[in-house]
Amino acid sequence: MFTRTMVAATAATFAFAGTALADGHLAWPASEGAYVYFIDLEDGATVSAPVLVRMGVSGMGVAPAGTEKEGTGHHHILLNRPPMGEGEDGAEEWTYGVAADDNHIHYGGGQTETTLDLSAGTHTLQLVFGDMNHVPFGPQMVSDVITITVE
């Protein structure tokens, strides 16, 4: 009985998420005027490894993935890949969420800073702020791509 109840509850949760995304809109829209940004890391910067990356958000709160609370989300870093919505994943990223691999780094614990052990050379980074299911809130919650050089 417990298992059947859990399966039904899980199915209902995914059905709700699917319904919320079916027309391309998220269950919780980004707050008006909200945006994400890198703190103390600028386009064109030359840095040493490991690279401290501090992630900021204005107009919304940070909460762990899975937290169902309006006006909150969590960070992702796109590393050395095309800007959000471009490349082989294209528009699917806006609907199905941010992948999880070496180029799509999730901070689902609600982290706002990290250190990246990047090799020497040029790297690109982009912040994406996603909802409880890792789905980006929209273009205003995606930073510009920055390029840094690691010495």
N, C-alpha and C positions, 0 to 999 in steps of 0.2 A: 504494500500500500504506500509506504513512504517513497519508494522508488518511483512508482507511477505518479505520485503527486509532484515529486521533484522534476520528472521528465515533462509533465504538463506545464509546470511553472517555467521551466527553461524554454520550452517551445513558445509559450506566451510571450516571454521576454524577447526572443528573437523575432517573433511575428510583429511585435510592437516596433522594434528597431527597423525591420523591413518596411513596415507601413510608413514609418516616419521618413524613410529615405526614398520611397518609391517615386515620389515626384521631384526628387533632387533637393529637397529641403531637409534640414536636420530637425531633430526633435527640439533641440535648444538652439536658437539662432545666436550668433555672436552679438554681444552688446553693442549698441550703436557707438561708433567712434573708437571701439577697441582695436588694438594692434599689438603685434609682437616685435621684439627687437633684441639685438645683441647688446650686452652691456660691456663696455670697455674693449670691444673687438671690432675694428673697422675694416671696411673694404680697403685692400691694398696694404694691410699691416704686415710687417715682418716680425715673426715671433720665434720663440724657442720651444722645443718639445720637452715635456708634455704641455699641451696647449690648454690653458684654463678658459673655459667657455661658460659665461654667465648669461642666462636666458631671462629676458624680461617680458612682461605682459602688462599692458595698460588697459583699464576698463573692464577687466574680468579677473576672476580668481583662479588660482592653481589648486587642483585636487587630483588625487590618484585616479588612474583609469578605473572605470567601473563605478565611479561616484556619480549618482544620478542627482545632480543639483544644478539648477539653472544658473547660468553665468559663470560656470567653471569649466576647466579643461586641463590638458597637460601638454607638455612640449615634446617635439620630435626634432631631430636634426637630420637633414638630408645632406649627406657627405659625398662629394665628388660624383655628382649625378646631375642630370638635366633638372631645370627648375620644376617645381610642383606642377603637375598637369601636362608636362611635356615628356618626350622620350617614349619608350615602349609601353609604359603603364598608362600614359595619356590621361584621358578624362576619367578612367576607372578609379584613379586615386581619389577623386572628389566624392565618388559614390561609395566605394568599398573600403576606403581608409588607407592608411599608410602601411606599406609592407614592413616586415621586420627582417633585416639582414644587415650586413656590414655597411651598407650605404643609406640605410633608413634606421636611425637609432632612436629607440623609444625611451622616454622618461616617464613611464606610467606610474611610478611611485610618487609623482608630484615634485620631482627634483627640479631645481632652478639653476644648478650649476653642475659642471662635470669637467673632467680633464680627459683630453683626447691625446693618445700617444701616436701622433702623426709622423710619418717619415719626412725626411728633408725633401723640400720641393714645394710646388704650388698645389693648393687644395681649395675647393669651393665648399661653402656651407650655406644652408638655408634653414631657417626656423619655420616650423609648421605647428600651429596650435590646434589640437584635436579634441573632440568630445569624449565622453566616457567610453566610446567604442573605437577610438583612434581615427574617426572620420574628421577631416579638416572642417573648421567652421566656415571657411570661405576665403576668397582672395585677400580680404583685409586682415586675415589672421595668418598670413604667410609673409615672411620677411623677404626683402630683396636678397638675391644671392650675393654673398661676399666672397672675395678671393683673398686668401692669405698665403704668405710664403713662410715655410718653416725652415729655419737654418739648422 
